Amino acid sequence: MNPYNPYTQHASAVPVRADSSAFLRLVYAYMAGGLFATGVTATVVASSESFANLILGNRIVFYGLLIAEFGMVLAFSKVVERLSTGAAAAFFFAYAVLNGLTLSVIFMVYTSSSIASTFFVTAGTFGAISAYGYATKRDLSGIGNFAMMGLIGLIIASVVNIFLNSPMIYWLTTFIGVIVFTGLTAYDTQKLKQFAASTSPAQHSKVALQGALMLYLDFINLFLYLLRVFGRRR
């Protein structure tokens, strides 16, 4: 999920500067690199029987990796301030690789063709919504607050359904998840655009990594919920 928000400034409070577009290009470049690292890692693990058995065949290892991922996301916004840009980038890509290790499980559940097609659907949806968030003059803070409340409800419902195993809750959380992360994508893009306008270009490299992680999480979660809808199970 998207458990942190390093940007506290109201989106409509800051004028937009011309260098916002350059900053967002850097954000998207980092995000794309992270997605590439995750995809390559997941593919390598899924295609290697020894790797798959080590990670997916051992619950202690698998859940240990999940806990490590969550800890890295929580720590990132604090750690990045004390690191050099290169070290912060290494931290981000280490997280992306770690996420690829656990996401390799989807290759065991869904067919490769449906994973690929869902990825392109997600990319198109994400691109369109992010473009809207960048271009719109409307203040999206209301949508962002609604999406964050929906995210909290989504987490609670998902945990409860681990014990209930209800198909109705499963599909309800699926469609709510798509809506929540669609809204967060637009909101986060607008926040990043406005945040770029309030900071100097010298600060952009590290902040771009924080923004890349935020959009990366939006993309991955949107992809996973859409995969529930479009994915064909093995």
Secondary structure, DSSP 8 states (H G I E B T S, - for coil): --------S-GGGS---TTHHHHHHHHHHHHHHHHHHHHHHHHHHHH-HHHHHHHTS-HHHHHHHHHHHHHHHHHHHHHGGGS-HHHHHHHHHHHHHHHHHHHTTHHHHB-HHHHHHHHHHHHHHHHHHHHHHHH--S--HHHHHHHHHHHHHHHHHHHHHHHH--HHHHHHHHHHHHHHHHHHHHHHHHHHHHHHHTS-GGGHHHHHHHHHHHHHHHHHHHHHHHHHHH--B-
